[in-house]
Amino acid sequence: MTAVPTRTLPTEMSQDFRNAFRTHPAGVAIVTADPGTGPVGLTATSVSSVSADPPTIALNLSALSRSADKIRAAEHVVVHLLGREQLDLAQLFATPGADRFGDTSLWDRLPTGEPYLLNSRVWMRGKIVGSIDVNGSTLAAIELVETHVDTSVETAPLVYCSRTWHELSEMSSVNPTE
């Protein structure tokens, strides 16, 4: 039996970790909020389901993001799950220093005051109910208070993998339905 070499130096482990997660596809979301100082938002690939009852999701916020602190300070956030036709928005909200809310035709405010993206097929509004700081990032638990799914719109999900954007389609299924 041949031993598999492992790396133990912190910098090597960090690089191996990054390389490993580059191969792991992730759905793309945009998170928006207003902590009282104006709208803020960022692109995220670290949104996951935690519980269906009560509906709860998790989100990782990097300390390297200037928007993350403002989102953490907000009482409520809106998480938009993106489709392929929203690639331009994903890129806009991922660009440091970009004027993400400059084009007012792209967004509006919910009756509760949070900024949300128009023409978003899926968005979920929630309250941050818990968080834990871990190695320069914050893992936030968000209990959903409102979910919107526009069933009249069909779209392929937007996915990020290997440092590039992708879409999922019926052609990408390894177990197509008959």
Secondary structure, 3 states (H helix, E strand, C coil): CCCCCCCCCHHHHHHHHHHHHHCCCEECEEEEECCCCCCEEEEECCEEEEEECCEEEEEEEECCCHHHHHHHHCCEEEEEECEHHHHHHHHHHHCCCCCCCCCCCCEEECCCCCEEECCCCEEEEEEEEEEEEECCEEEEEEEEEEEEECCCCCCCEEEEECCEEEECCHHHCCCCCC
